[in-house]
Amino acid sequence: MSNRRRIIIITISVMIGSAMSAGIYVMKKGTLSGDDYFSLITNIVFSLLLILGIGYVFVWRKK
């Protein structure tokens, strides 16, 4: 499997997990404020950066 394909699969899985988390958050809180949306977006961005960064380190070590 190529590195590009791995990155796409990881990104899609993180986005699906984040969407499920956001759905549960909306179900619990009802309508969301601007701060809630900022929190969700920050969570998505940091999780993608963290997972892709760790993946890059493992690929770099492999070579």
Secondary structure, DSSP 8 states (H G I E B T S, - for coil): --HHHHHHHHHHHHHHHHHHHHHHHHHHHSS--HHHHHHHHHHHHHHHHHHHHHHHHHHHHH-
